[in-house]
Amino acid sequence: MRRVAVEASTKQQNTVKNWAPIAIIALITCTTAVAAPWLWQFSASGLSSSTSDWGVFGDYFGGVLSTVISALGFIGIIATIKTQSETISTQLSGIAQEKEIRDDEVYSKQSLECLNEAYKKLLSPDGGLYKNRIAWLESARLIVIAQNLAEKIRSDSMRYTYKAAEKLIRSKFSTILNPDIHPETMQPSYFCEMDWARGKEGKGQEPIEKTSVYVIYTFASWQSDDQDELDSIKDIIDFKHINQRYFGARQFLEHG
């Protein structure tokens, strides 16, 4: 709020500075326009000793200048109203912008918390991949909620920061779902087979819901429209930037 008030005050001061020279020039011009005909007509005449002549002179200047001054005053009122209107608009715009920033921070924070919680839902007590229908459903729901919150972020800078944090969490999903770590997920039966041991106890494990599988694996997958930050570096690779201690890497970059 303080920044908004300072901006509004600065803008108002600048407006006053811009209008002041115009008002002074207008006053001088009007005064000259009023005085010039009188001076032209009576410049050759001496000063009158008659009070009635001075009365006529005063009535002339007073009548004409009062109209000019009234007009300038009216213009000043309009300028003041316009300045105040611009100041209020600036303040309202600043308040809206600050509210948007606060909202973006909340959306970003809550979205990232949902993604982290969604990842935890997939972890079994021993740190592996949790094969549980409910856990997968809850994880998928949290991912969808996080994505909906992220769509509400308007600021480009906040969205860029959010995307960077989102990629870190996505890499965690990619790791826990990596078939090299959990080769059992390479088979469709992993997602649909029953846990017969629990079934004998009347606690049969139901197959994992297809929707949850789709949501989770889609989030963990690199999409074709995702920008790769390394693309901007491919054309500027210079092995000389690598310390000579890393001889193998330098040779690889130099000779391929």
N, C-alpha and C positions, 0 to 999 in steps of 0.2 A: 504493500500500500504506500509506503514511504517513497519508493521509486516512482510510482504512478503520480503522486502528488508533486514531486520534483519536476517530472516531465511536463505536467500540466502548467505549473507555475512558470517554467522556462518558456513554454509556448506562449503563454499570456504576455510575458515580458517582451518577447520578440515581436508579438503583434502590436503592442503599444509603441515599441520603437519604430516599427514600420509605418504606423499611422501618424506619429508625431510630426515628422517633416512635411507630410502632405497637408496636415491641418494648418501648420504655420505658413506654408506657401499659399494655401487657399485664403487665409486671413489677410496676408499682405496684398495678394492680388485683388481681393474684394475692396480693401481699403483704398488701394490705388485707383481702382475703377470708380469709386465714389468721389474721391478727392480731385481726380484729374479734371473733370468738367468744371468744377467750381474754380480751381486754380486757373484754368484756361480762360474762363470768363472774366474773372476779377483779379488776375495777376497784376494788371497795370494800375489797379485802384489802390489807394492807401487804406490804412486801417481806419475803420469808421469809429466815431466817438458816440454813435447812437446806440442806445441799448436795444432798440427795436431791431436794428440791423443784425446785432449779435444774436438776438433771439431767433431771427429767421435762419441765421447760420447754424445755430444749435439745433433748431427744429429739422433742418435739412439733413445734417449729419446724423442726428439722433434717430430720425425716422428711417433713413436708408440703412444705417449700420445696425439698427435693432433687428431689421428683417434679415440682414446677412448673418448676424450673430445667432438669431433664432434658427436659421437654416443650418449653420455650422453645429449648433447645439443638437439639432435633430439628427444630423449626420453622426455626431459623436455618440448619441444614444444608440443608434443602429449599430455603429461599430462596436460599442460595448456589449450589446446583446449578442452580436455575432461572435465576439471574442469569448464571452462566457459560454455560448453554445458549443464552440470548438473545444473549450476547456473541459466542459462536462462530457463531451463525446470522447475526448482523450482519456479521461478518468474511467468512464464506463468501459472503453475498449481495454484499458490496462487491467481493470478488475476482471473482465472476462478472460483475458489472457492468463492472468495469474490463477484463476479458477481452473482453466484448462490444464495448466501445468500441474497443479495439485491433483486434479483428477487423473492425469496421465501417470503420475507417480503411484497413485493408489492402484490403478489398473495394472501397471507393470509389476508392482510388488505382489499383488494378489495372484496374478497369472503365474509368475515364477514359483510362488509357494505351491500352487496347485500342481505344477509340473513336477516339482521336487517330491511332493506327496504321492503323485501318480507313480513315480519311479520306485519309491519305497514300497508301494503296494505289491510290486512284482518281485520283491526280494523275499526269499524264504529265510527262516531262522538261521540257516547255515550259510547265508550269503549267496545262494544260488538262485535260479529262476523258479518262482513259486507257481506251481501248477495247481491253480485253484480258480474255479469259475467266478466266485464272488470277488476275489482279488483282482482278476482281470477286468471284470465289469466296473468296479470302483475306479481302477486306474484309467480306463477308457473315459469314464464320465468326467474325471478330473482333467483329462487332456482336452476334452471338448469345452469344458468350462473355461480353462485357461486360454484356449484359442478365441473364444467369444469375448473374453476380457481384453485380449490383445488387439482385437479389431477396433476397440473403442479408443485406442491410443491415437491421438491426432498429431502431436508434435513429431517432426521429422527426427530431431535429435534424440528424443526419448524412444522412438520406434527403432532407431539404429542401435541404441544401447540395449534395448530389449532383445533385438534379434541376436546380438552377440551373446547375451546370457542364455538365450534359448538354445543356441547351438551347443553350448557347454552341456546343457541337460540332455539334449538330443544325443550327444556322443555317449552319455551314460546308458541311455536306452539301447543304442547300437551295440554297446559292449555286452550288456546283460542278455541281449537277444542274438548275439553272434553265434551262428551255428558251429563255428570252430570250438567255441567254449561249451556249447550245449548242442551236440550233434543230434540228440534225440528230437529236436525241433525240425529237423530236416524231413521227418516223416509226418504225413497228415494225421496218423494215428495218435500222435502226441496230444493233439487238441480234442480228439473225439472219443478216445478209448475210456472205458470205465475203470475206476479203481475198485477192483473186485474184492480186495482185502477189506476195504472199508464197507463194501456192499454187504458182506456177510454179517456185519454188525448193524445193519440197517442204516448205515450212514454213507450210502453210495455217492461217489464223486461224479457229478454230472459233467458232460462235455463242456468245453469252454465256448462261450457264446461267439458266433461268427462276427457280430458287429464289433465286439471288443477287440478281437484279433485284428480286424481291419483297421480300426482307429489307432491301435498301439503300433502296429507295424508300419502304417503310413507315416506316423509321426517320426518313427526311427529311421525312415528311408530318406535318402537324398533325392529331392525332386528335380526334374529337368530344368525348371525355371529358377532354381536357387542359384544365387550368384556365388561363385567360388573366388575368394579373396586372392588366391594364388594366381589367378588368370592375369592379373596386372603385373606380375613379377616374371612371368615366363620369358618375356622378351628382353629382360635387362639382367639376366644372370651373368655374373662375372666372377670367375673362380678366384681372382685376386683379392676379393673381399674375405676369403676364408683364410684363417690362420694357417701358417705352414705346418704347424703341429698335426693338423688333420690332413696328412699327405694323401691318404687314399681318396678322401672326398674331393680334394683339389684336383687330383689326376682324373677322377671320374668326370668332374665338371668340365675339365679342360679338353679331354680327349673322348669323352663319352664311353 
